[in-house]
């Protein structure tokens, strides 16, 4: 394997790491601290590069006053940052218990929390850097005053973020806020998926000849990223036909095939390059996996329906958010969903269709909530709403889920009046579907 080839194989993994930066707690605070240290050095020495009369209007501040202020800032901001991390860990623990452990990355990606933590640590870094500059005797004259005003500004800014973050933490613990955050992330991913265009311009090529070669992963975990562009480039460069056996979010191991290849040039080096286009990690990524948002909302609903929690109102709220996502997917005809094959026919992907999204969204809720009259009725209402707005080619999937919900509901409901009301809702959906098919 050449050095260039090894470098190219790292590209998908680098792309995945860049995409994961948004959920990393270290990135913004680290960037803020670097900027704060550079700012302290700049403010302390800028007076040496400017004409004396420009800063002559600044009042004189005693060095002892500034150093005491900086010591107070460093101690207090380090304490605040430590408390912030402790409270954040508590919030993540409560979110995992109330909503889902898989919703934790979205809370970690919260910009308010990352900005607050970054501000506290940056203020501490500024104070520490300025104290070091004072210790080395690098600050004198107007620089002392500039450091003083810079410290006051950062203290006031940190207090503002502290008050904002306290309110934000209390708001984050609301279950409806968590549902809204999960829905917002899922909607963004779903919209990006529905707008996705596959690379592969040009005339269609004939399928490569030869026996199929299986490519297996070397790691165990979840598919986090499939670099479709590089995969197509490799297939075209080596005259291969590639058929993916997995999609983002699937669990793989060394005995589950990643892809099937056809072509005479599928040697070990080419297989290694193709394998590198599929990045495997220990958890599912929120980016690029439209099914995950549906599964998270369904998991919240199922957790709320468990005997230990017994909170059907939360389940009803999750069902409403699921209905919103499904409506977004339903109005788009199947022909407008991302194509499973590149235009030249070289690469075939696995992509979830509307039926797969409905299945991931509603089947777990129907399974666990069939005995709750208001829950199963809410699921049926979502299906009725979908039947009214969905593209005609999605009606079969909607009707299939309605019939499955009917079977669960009729076997789990105990009151005859609940069964009658449920049957009326099912018949209403059937009539609506039949009317749209005429």
Long-range contacts (C-beta under 8 A, 24 or more apart in sequence): 1-269, 1-272, 5-269, 5-273, 8-230, 8-273, 9-272, 9-273, 9-276, 10-276, 11-227, 11-230, 12-225, 12-227, 12-230, 12-276, 12-277, 12-278, 12-279, 13-276, 13-279, 15-225, 15-227, 15-279, 16-224, 16-225, 16-279, 16-281, 16-285, 19-225, 19-285, 19-287, 19-288, 20-285, 20-287, 22-109, 23-105, 23-106, 23-108, 23-109, 23-286, 24-108, 25-88, 25-108, 25-114, 25-117, 27-114, 28-111, 28-114, 28-115, 28-117, 28-118, 29-114, 29-117, 29-118, 29-121, 29-122, 31-118, 32-118, 32-119, 32-121, 32-122, 32-125, 33-118, 33-121, 33-122, 33-125, 35-122, 36-122, 36-123, 36-125, 36-126, 36-129, 36-154, 37-125, 37-126, 37-129, 39-126, 39-150, 40-125, 40-126, 40-129, 40-130, 40-133, 40-147, 40-150, 41-129, 41-133, 43-143, 43-146, 43-147, 43-150, 44-130, 44-133, 44-138, 44-139, 44-143, 44-146, 44-147, 45-138, 45-139, 45-143, 46-143, 46-146, 47-141, 47-142, 47-143, 47-146, 48-143, 55-141, 55-142, 55-145, 55-146, 58-142, 58-145, 58-146, 59-145, 60-144, 60-145, 61-144, 61-145, 61-148, 62-144, 63-134, 63-139, 63-144, 65-148, 66-130, 66-134, 66-144, 66-147, 66-148, 66-151, 67-131, 67-134, 69-148, 69-151, 69-152, 70-127, 70-130, 70-131, 70-134, 70-147, 70-151, 71-127, 71-131, 73-123, 73-124, 73-126, 73-127, 73-151, 73-154, 73-155, 74-124, 74-127, 74-128, 74-131, 77-120, 77-121, 77-123, 77-124, 77-127, 77-158, 78-124, 80-120, 80-158, 80-162, 81-117, 81-120, 81-121, 81-124, 84-116, 84-117, 84-120, 84-165, 85-117, 87-169, 88-113, 88-117, 91-169, 91-172, 91-173, 94-173, 95-172, 95-173, 95-178, 98-173, 98-175, 98-178, 99-175, 99-178, 99-179, 99-182, 99-296, 99-300, 99-303, 100-296, 100-299, 100-300, 100-303, 102-283, 102-284, 102-292, 102-295, 102-296, 102-299, 103-178, 103-181, 103-182, 103-296, 103-300, 105-283, 105-286, 106-181, 106-182, 106-185, 106-286, 107-172, 107-178, 107-181, 110-168, 110-172, 110-181, 112-164, 112-165, 112-168, 113-165, 113-168, 115-161, 116-161, 116-162, 116-164, 116-165, 116-168, 119-157, 119-158, 119-161, 120-158, 120-161, 120-162, 122-154, 123-154, 123-155, 123-157, 123-158, 126-150, 126-151, 126-154, 127-151, 175-314, 175-317, 176-317, 178-300, 179-297, 179-300, 179-314, 179-317, 179-318, 179-321, 180-321, 182-293, 182-296, 182-297, 182-300, 182-321, 183-293, 183-297, 183-321, 183-324, 183-325, 185-286, 185-293, 186-290, 186-292, 186-293, 186-294, 186-296, 186-297, 186-325, 187-293, 187-324, 187-325, 187-328, 189-286, 189-287, 189-288, 189-289, 189-290, 189-292, 189-293, 190-290, 190-293, 190-325, 190-328, 190-329, 191-328, 192-288, 193-288, 193-290, 193-338, 194-328, 194-329, 194-332, 194-336, 194-337, 194-338, 196-338, 197-338, 198-228, 198-232, 198-338, 198-339, 198-341, 198-342, 198-343, 198-347, 198-349, 199-228, 199-229, 199-232, 199-342, 200-232, 200-236, 200-342, 200-343, 200-344, 200-345, 200-346, 200-347, 201-343, 201-344, 202-343, 202-344, 203-344, 204-343, 204-344, 204-345, 205-344, 205-345, 205-346, 207-241, 207-262, 207-345, 208-239, 208-240, 208-241, 208-262, 208-263, 208-264, 209-262, 209-263, 209-264, 210-262, 210-263, 210-264, 210-266, 211-262, 212-260, 212-261, 212-262, 213-260, 213-261, 213-262, 213-266, 213-271, 214-257, 214-259, 214-260, 214-261, 215-257, 215-258, 215-259, 215-260, 215-261, 215-271, 215-274, 215-275, 216-254, 216-255, 216-256, 216-257, 216-258, 216-275, 217-252, 217-253, 217-254, 217-256, 217-258, 217-275, 217-278, 217-280, 218-254, 218-275, 219-252, 219-254, 219-280, 220-252, 220-253, 220-254, 220-280, 221-251, 221-252, 221-280, 221-281, 221-282, 221-283, 222-249, 222-250, 222-251, 222-252, 222-280, 222-281, 222-282, 222-283, 222-284, 222-285, 223-247, 223-248, 223-249, 223-250, 223-251, 223-252, 223-278, 223-279, 223-280, 224-248, 224-279, 224-280, 224-281, 224-284, 224-285, 224-288, 225-278, 225-279, 225-285, 225-287, 225-288, 226-277, 226-278, 226-279, 226-288, 226-349, 227-277, 227-278, 227-279, 228-347, 228-349, 230-277, 231-274, 231-277, 231-347, 232-342, 232-346, 232-347, 234-270, 234-273, 234-274, 234-277, 235-274, 235-346, 235-347, 236-344, 236-346, 238-263, 238-265, 238-266, 238-270, 239-263, 239-264, 239-265, 240-265, 240-266, 240-270, 240-346, 241-345, 241-346, 241-347, 242-274, 242-346, 242-347, 242-348, 243-347, 243-348, 244-347, 244-348, 244-349, 244-350, 245-350, 246-278, 246-350, 247-349, 247-350, 247-351, 247-352, 248-285, 248-288, 248-289, 249-284, 249-285, 249-289, 249-291, 249-292, 252-280, 290-352, 290-357, 291-352, 291-356, 291-357, 291-360, 293-325, 294-322, 294-325, 294-326, 294-357, 294-360, 294-361, 295-360, 295-361, 295-364, 297-321, 297-322, 297-325, 297-361, 298-322, 298-360, 298-361, 298-362, 298-363, 298-364, 298-365, 299-364, 301-364, 301-365, 301-368, 301-369, 301-375, 302-364, 302-365, 302-367, 302-368, 302-369, 305-365, 305-368, 305-369, 305-372, 305-375, 306-368, 312-369, 312-372, 312-374, 312-375, 315-365, 315-369, 315-372, 315-375, 316-374, 316-375, 316-378, 318-365, 319-365, 319-375, 319-378, 319-379, 319-382, 320-378, 320-382, 322-361, 322-362, 322-365, 322-382, 323-381, 323-382, 323-385, 323-386, 325-357, 325-361, 326-357, 326-358, 326-361, 326-382, 326-386, 327-385, 327-386, 327-389, 329-354, 329-357, 330-354, 330-386, 330-389, 330-390, 330-391, 330-394, 330-398, 331-389, 331-390, 331-391, 332-391, 333-391, 333-392, 333-393, 333-394, 334-391, 334-393, 334-394, 335-393, 354-390, 354-394, 354-397, 355-394, 355-397, 355-400, 358-386, 358-397, 358-398, 358-401, 359-401, 362-401, 362-405, 363-401, 363-404, 366-401, 366-404, 366-405, 366-408, 366-409, 367-408, 370-405, 370-408, 370-409, 370-411, 370-412, 370-413, 371-412, 371-413, 371-414, 373-413, 373-415, 373-418, 373-421, 373-422, 376-405, 376-408, 376-409, 376-412, 376-413, 376-422, 377-421, 377-422, 377-425, 379-405, 380-405, 380-409, 380-422, 380-425, 380-426, 380-429, 381-425, 383-429, 384-425, 384-428, 384-429, 384-432, 387-429, 387-432, 387-433, 387-436, 388-432, 392-436, 392-437, 395-433, 395-436, 395-437, 398-429, 398-433, 399-429, 399-430, 399-433, 402-426, 402-429, 402-430
